[in-house]
Amino acid sequence: MNDRVLSLLGLAARSRNVVSGEFSADKAIKEGNAMLVIVGTDASDNTKKAFRNSCTFYKVPYYEYATKEELGHGMGKELRAVLAVTDSGFANSIMKLLESR
């Protein structure tokens, strides 16, 4: 794995600054804890639309990146369709990488 975004997500996950899964990510957005939301490119259209709308409403940066398998693997877990980064430092670093690709 030579992907800097996934590497940073893995670091953030190990430091407990990422919540994953639709329910946990949605809760983090609504509670104001999410600094960045990443949805897998192969997630269902309903999932993408729901999180895009939620992120727009709560003013949380939203990106679609990697497959569910790659997102999960980067965190050391199984498939993950949705991740919410809860630390602003990690979120800013990841956003810079995502915007520069």
N, C-alpha and C positions, 0 to 999 in steps of 0.2 A: 504494500500500500504506500504509494508515493504521492499522496494527495494531501496538501497542507490543510485544506478545509476539514477533511475527515480526521486528520491528526489533531487539530485543535479541538474538534468536537469530542474526540476521545479523551484529551486532557481535561476538558471541561466536565465530561461525564465522571471521570475518576475523582475530580474535586467536588463532585455533587452540585455542579452548576448547570445541569441539563435535566429537564424532565422529558420523558418520552411517552408516546401513546396519545391517542386522541383525547381521552378523558383528562389526563393530567395536564396536557398542553393547553387545552381549553380552559381548565381551571386556573392555570398560571396566567393566561391572558386576561381573564376576567378579574383576577385579584390584583392585577398590575405588576406581577412579578416577572413576566416575560419581557425580555429586552430584544429578542429576535426569534422568529419562527421559521423553521425550515421544513418543507414538505417534500417528500420523495416525488420524483418526476413520474413514477409509475403508480402513484396513489390514485384512487378513484376520483372521477370528476366531481362527485359530491363532496368528498373530503377537501379537495383543493378549493372549491367554491366556498364551503363553509368557513375554512380558515382564512381565505383571502378576505371575505366579508368581515369576519370577526377582527382580523388584524387591522383592517381599514377603520372600523368603528372605534377600536381601542388604541389606534395610532401606534401599532407595533410593526416594525419592519418584517416583511414577508418575502421569502425566497423559495423557489423550487430548485432543488439540487439533488443529484445522485439518485440511485434507485433505493427502494426500501431496504433491500438486502445490504447495499453499501453503507447506508446510514446506520443500520443495526450493527454491522460488522465493525464500523468505525468506533462504535461505543462499546464493543465487546458483548453485544447481545444478539438476539434473533432479529427478525424483520422489524423495522420501525418506520411507519409512514410519516409520523409527525414528531418533531423535536422542538422544544422551546428552551432557549438559552436564558438562564436567569441571572447571569453576571454581566454587567455592562462592559467590563474589560474584554472578556472573551467575545461578547457579541460584537463589539467594535472591530476587533481583530478579524473575526470571521467575515463581517460585512465588507471590510477592505479587500479581503481575498476574493470574495464573491463578485464584487464590483470590478475587479481588475481582470477577471477572466474573459 
